[in-house]
Each structure stands twice: as structure tokens, then as C-alpha cells.
Amino acid sequence: MKKIIITALFLLSISFGASQLSAQAPPPPPDGHGGTGNAPAEGGGAPIGGGLGILLALGAAYGGRKVYRAWKDQQEE
């Protein structure tokens, strides 16, 4: 019974505490980031092409290595 009460108090304190914490800032006012017009928010034009290519190349190399090792282990048996 004591374990149930402690667990319930812990869950209640977590739920009430989480409602008081805010991880994000409040949204900007309706005309906050563009003034007049429909301008993108700050940092909206970040390039992802170079990083995506690097990740794809590393993934292909890792997959090729795994296939090669599996094929090599199969040949030894």
C-alpha cells in the first residue's frame, strides 16, 4: 500500500510540475517576424543538401561493410 501511495504522489507531482514548465518561448505576435507581408521566420533557409549527401554516403558504406562481412563469414563456413 505504501508503494502505491508513493507512486501516486510521484506521478501527481510530475504531472503538476510539467504543466508549470514551458520548454518553448511564447509565439511571436501576428506581425512579429515579417512586419507586413509573409516573410519566412529567421533561419528558414538552412541548406541540408551537403549533410544529406554525407549521411547517405556513410550509410551506404556502413551497409556495404555489413554485407561484405556477412558474405565473407558465409564463405568461411
N, C-alpha and C positions, 0 to 999 in steps of 0.2 A: 504494500500500500504506500509505503514511504517513497519507493522508487517511482510510482505513478504520479504522486504529488510533485516530486522534484522535476520530473519530465514535463508535466503540465505547466509548472511555473516557468521552467526554462523556455518552453515554446511560446508562452504568453509574453515573456519579456522580449524574446526575439521579434515577435510579430509587432508589438507596440514600439519597440526600438527602431525597427525597419521603417515604420511609417513616418518617423520623425527625421530620418536621414534622407538626404537628397544627393544623388550622385551627379546630377546634371544641373546646370545653371538654368534659370527660367528662360523661356523663349524670348527672342527679341521682339520689340514692338512691330506691328504690321508693316511699317515702312522703315524698319531698322537697318537692314543691310543693303538696300538698294536705293534708298531715298525715294525717288519717284521712278517707277518702272520696274521691270522684272530682272534685276541683276542677280547673278549667282552669289551664293554665300562665299566667304573667304576660304581659300584652299580648294575650290571646286574644280580646278583644272590640273590636278596632280597626275603626272604621267605614270602609267602602270605597265607600259609595253616592255621596257628593259627588264624589269624584275620578273615579269611573267615569263619571258623567254628563258631567263636564267633558271627559274624554278622548273620549267618544262625540261630543260636540258639535264638538270641534276636528277629529276625524277626518271628520265629515260636511262641515264647512266646507271642509276641505282637498280632499276628494273632489269637492265641488261646484265648487270653483275649477278643478280639473284638467279636469273635464268641460266647464265653460264655456269655458276657453281652447282646448280641443281643438275644440269646436263653432265657436268664433269663427275659429280658424285654417282650418277646413274651409270656412267661408263665404267667406273671402278668396280661396281658390283657384278 
